[in-house]
């Protein structure tokens, strides 16, 4: 199974404990302004800001959730820095990654994804259609993700990105993708959706080969599916006299069974086709279950990276300098021209910075007049 390590080096996101007083933290530091602006993408052209994109509340909620979860070690801090630096260098790549996963999940929900453990009620044929569509969606998305990472591999340095790409190549190589696409093509007569994307002028015709044993009295028993495939031919105008004559002659050939005019045979053939396709598709159920859980993880973790990139676009828009702080001893803190980010975003310009050096001291007294910047200085430290 593929595990997503875009936030932590040794674990996925499994709702770790958050700050107990997160509401007070958000209020005191004014973080809601950052969450709100992270939901708005800045659309640029030739490095110039053109428009503000639509609001994506999922991004603001994701940023809030991750920011209100403390990092518990120096290693976790530097690993998060590593992922963010790579993400900020490859903004367009993260944008494409987020769109890919978001579109996939929206299509999955449209098909009828399971909600709180209960699947939406559907008849058996409709469910089989959905399973075929879902198999197509999984294969298409995983193949697209692999090709996206393959294109960017030489430019990515963060361990989380490289591990995901290596795992994806191992679990879903080109050979596996081709095998799944072959299954989809074989059963496409049951659901023309797969082939219709490639050529709308083709008609899908079923090709089933069954094997069986003969018992006493030439009774057939022990049916097995030996081959399933779809033959394609150009669509014909069925109202055309020549087409009707051709189909009539074909029906009179030796071995041909005109089942379309026999309701009992038509029912049996339809049932046989359904059971055959269901058997073939069910053989791919393990493939889908292997990857089913990774898409939500990928959506959440890439969503955080996308939200940070959105935030940094606004920071760059206002020409605000930023850095990645170094973790130091508990009794040491040094910074130069440190600015409070929320104020900078709200005022759309860089405020006055502060410089301080605290070594081997556990107490620092801050004094000043009312509205002199004491609270702003303290917020900048967080």
N, C-alpha and C positions, 0 to 999 in steps of 0.2 A: 504494500500500500504506500501511496505517496503521502508524505507528511510535509506540511508547510512550515518553514522556519524563517519567516520574514520579520518576526518580532523577537524571538528568543532562539538561541543557538541549540538548546537541548530539549525544547518542548514546543507544542503547538499552543494556540490560544484556547484555554479551557476555563474562561471566566475566573481568573485568579482574584484574590481579595483586593478590594479597592480601599482608598482612604475612607475612614469611618466618617469624617466630617467634610466630605467632598462638596456638599452644597455651600458650606461656609467658605471653603477654599475658592470655589468658582466665583462667589460673590465678592470676597475680599480682594481677589486679584483681578477681577473684571474679565475673567476668561471667556465669558459668554460671547464677547465681541470677537475673539479669535475663532471660536466654534462656528459662529455665524458666517464670518468671512471665508472660512475654509470650505464652506458649502458652495461658494461661487467661484467658478473657474474664470481665469482671465484669458481671453482669446487674443493671440498676438499674430502679427504678420510682419516679417522682416524685423523681429525683435521690438516692434512697437505695439503697444496695447491698443486693441481695436474695440472690443466690446467685453462686457461682463456676461458670462454664460448663465444658464438657468441654475436655480438653486437646487442642490442635491442634499436633502436633509440626512440621508444615510451617511454622507461623509462627515457632517458635523457631529452626528451621534457617535460615529466610530472614533473620531478624534477625541471626543470627550471621554469615552469609555477607556481608551488606552492611556490618555494623559492622567486620568484619575486612578490609575493602577501603578503603584510605586515600583521602581526598579530596585532590586534588593542587593546588588553587588556591583563592584567596579566592572566586572566582566560583562554584565548585562548592559550597563551604560555604554561601554565601548562597542559592543555588538550592535546596539541600536544605532549608534553613530555611524557605524560601517554601512548598515543598510540604508540609512537616510542619505548619506553622501552619494552612494551609487544611484539611489532613486532620484536625487536632485540633479545629477549629471545626465540622466536619461529620462527627462520629463515626458517626451513624446512616447517613449516605450511604455512608461507606467500608464499614460493615458490610454494607449491601445490595449494594454493588458486589462485595465479596469473596464473598458467598454466591452471587451470580449466576454469577460465573466458576467458582467451585468446583463448583457443581451442573452447569454445562455440561460441564466436563471429566470429571466422574464419569460423566455420561451418554455422553459420547464414548467413554470407556474401555469402558463396558458394551457399546456397539455393536460394538466391535472395532477400536480405534484401532491404527495401525501402531506397532510396538515395534521399536526398533533397526533400522529400515529394512525389516522383514519383516512383511507383513500376515498376520493370522490366516487360516488356510485356510478358505475358504467356497465353496460352489457359486455359479454365476453369478446365479441367482435370489435367493439369500439376500444376495449382495453388492448387488444392485440394491435390495432392500428396505432394506439398511443405508444406501445412498447417498441414498435418499429421506428416510430418518429423519435422516441427517446434514444434508442440505440444510434440512430443517425446523428442526433444532436451531440451525444457523448463523443462519438468518433470524430465529428467535425471540429468540436471545440478542442479536444486533446491534440488533434493534429495541428490545428492552428496555433495552439500554445507552443508546441514543440518547434514549429517553424519560426515563430516569433523569437524564442530564446536562441535558436540556432543562428539567426541573423545577428543577434546582439551579443553572442557569447564572448567574443574577443574584447568587447568593451566593458563587460561586467566583471567586477572584482569582489563584490560582497559574497561571503560564503553561503548565505541563505539562497541567493539567486542561483549560484553555481550548483548547489546541492539539489535544488528543485529540478534544474535542467537535466542533471545526470540521472536522477531518479525517474524523470519522465521518459527519457530515452531508454532506460532499462525496462520500465513497466509498459510503455506504449511505443515501441520502435516502429519504423516504417512497415516492417513485415506484419506486425499485428494490425496496424491500421489497414493495410491492404486486405488482410483476412476478413476484418469486420466489414469493409466496403464490399467485398465479394459476397458476403452473406446478405447484405442489404440489396445488392443487385439481383441475387438469386430469388429473393422473395418480393421483389418490387412489383410483380404482377398483382400482389395482394394490396399493395399500397403504392400507387403510381407516383407518389410525391417525390421519391428519391430520384427516379429517372427523369421526371418531368422538368427538374431543374436543369438538366443537361440538354434535353432536346424535346421540345414540345410537339414535334411532328412525328414522334414515335408512339406506337401502341404496344403495351406490354401484354404478352401472351404466356400463360403458364406452361411449364414443361416439367411434368412429374414422372418419375420412374419408380415403380414399386416392385418389390420382389416378394414372392410368397411360396409356400409349400403346397403340394397337392395331396389331399387325403383320399380315403375311399370314396368312390363315386365322383372323382374329380372335384371334390370340395376344396376350396381355397382356404388356407389358414396360415397363420404366422406372417402376416404382412409386415414388411419393413420398407423404410424409405431408402432407396439407393441413390437417387439424384433429384435435386430440386434446382431449377434454373428458370430464367425468364428469357424468352425469345422476343425480339423487337422487330416490328415491321412498320412501315410508313402508314400513317392514318389514312383511311379510305372513306370516301363518301358512301355511306351505306344506302343512300337513296338512289345511287347510280345503278342503272340496269346491268352494266357490265360487272360491277362488284357483286350484286346479288347472284348473277349467273355463275361467277367464279366460286362463290361460297357454296352454291348448290352442287356444283360438280365435285368440289372438294369433299362434301358430305357423302357423296355416293361412292367414294374410293373404298377399296377393300380395307377393312380394319377400322374405318372411321365410324364413330358412334354419334349419331345426331342427338346428343343428350339435351341440347337446348330446347328441343321440341317435346321432350319427355319430362314432365314435372318431377316424377320420382327419381329419375336419373340425375336431373339437375340438382335436386336437393342433396343427393348422396355425393355428387361431385363437389358441390360447394362445401359440404361437411368435410370431405377428404382434404380439400385444399386448405381449409381453416386449420384442421388438426396437424397437417404437415407443416404449415408455416409456424404454428404455435410451438411445435416441437423444435424446429430450427432456431427460432428466436429465443426459446427458453434455454437453449444451450449457451447463449451469450449472457445469461443472467449473472453469472459469476463475474464476468467482465464489468458489467455495470455496477455491481455491488462493490467492487474493488475501488472504484473512483467516485462513488456516490457522495461520500463524506468530504472529499477534498475541495469541492467547488465552493461550499459555504466558507470554509477556512480561507481559501484563496481570495474570495470576495471581501471578507472582513480585513484581512491583512493587507491586501493591495489597496483597499479603500483607505486605510490609515496612511499609507505612503502617498496616495493621491491627494488626500486632505492636506498633508504637510506641504506637498508641492504647490497646491492651490494657495496656501498661506504664504509660502515663500515667493510666489509670483506677485502677491500684493506687497510684500516687503521690498522686492526688487523694483516694483513699480514706483515706490516712494523713495528709492535710493537709500534704503536703510541698511547699514552694515550689520553683519551677524557673524557668529563664530560657534564652534563646538567646544564647550568648556572641558577642561581637564579635571579629572577627579584627583583630589589632594587630601592631605591629612585633615582630620577633623578640626584641629586648632590652627589651620592655615587657610587663608582666602586672599587671593590677589586678583584685581581686575583693573582695567584702564578704560576710561570713557564708556562705562557701562550705561546702557539706555533702557528705559522701561518700554517693553514691546507694545503693550496694549495702548498706551498713550500715543506712541508713534503711529500705530494703525489708525486710531480714531482721529488724530490730528492731521494725518497724511503728510507728516514731515518728521524729521529726526529731532527729538527733544534734547535738552542739555544732558550730557553724560556725567557720570561720577567715577572718580578714581580712588581706589583704596587698597591698602596693603595691611593685612592682619596676619601676623606670624606669632605663634606661641601665645595667643591671647584667647581667652574664653568669653570676654565681655567687651562690647563696643558701645559707647554712649553716643547717641545722635541727638544733636540739639539744633534749633533753628526757629525762625518766626513761623506764625501760622501761615498756611498755604506756601510754605517755603520749600517744599519738596521732600519732607522726611518720609511720608508714606510712599511716595513714588520711588524713593531710593530703596525702601524695604521691599516693595513689590518687584523691583528689578532684580533682586537677589534670588527670587523664586522662579 
